[in-house]
Amino acid sequence: MKSEKPMALIRSKDIKDIKVINKDLVEIGEIEDIIVDYNHGVLAYAVVSIEDILNEKLHIIPWQCFEFNPIENAFELKVEKDKLKKAPSFNKGEWPDFQDLKWHTDIHTYYAITPYWRVQGEHVG
């Protein structure tokens, strides 16, 4: 019999401001927002402000890079610190164009994550 993970549900309003930790359980920032792709029915990205990096900058990180840590009540980011420091970011008032497929592909490529729309067997565009 296949073992299934239990459901773990959280309201979107409760995700905002949850801390983000690294693999060493050190707080590195917090979730500012989430981005949902309603055509594919997935939570696509977390928008994260990272400590140590200018607060005017935000990072959009594929949701697959996170795992919830219930003991710490935090999202653990599975990205090395050096990679995160060089990660694509944007100014708070200058959001990227979410209709630009190249932008989405570049983000997933940077984090070495298969794009969620390909995981689901569909191709966008």
TAJOGI-V265851 format. One record per pair of residues at least 6 apart in sequence whose ideal C-beta (glycine too) atoms are under 6 Angstrom apart, sorted by the first residue. I is the first residue (numbers start at 0). J is the second residue. Records with the same first field share a line. If there is no record, write none. Layout:
I->J / J
This chain:
14->30 / 33
16->29
17->30
18->26 / 29 / 73
19->27 / 28 / 29 / 47 / 74 / 76
20->26 / 71 / 73 / 75
21->27
24->71
27->49 / 50
28->47 / 48 / 49 / 50
30->45 / 47
31->46 / 48
32->46
33->42 / 45
34->43 / 44
35->42
36->43
39->116
41->115
42->62
44->59 / 61 / 62
45->60
46->57 / 59
47->58 / 60
48->57
49->58
55->90 / 91
56->88
57->89 / 91
58->86 / 88
61->107 / 110 / 112
63->112
64->77 / 78 / 110
65->74 / 76
66->75
67->74
68->75
89->95
95->102
100->123 / 124
107->114
116->123
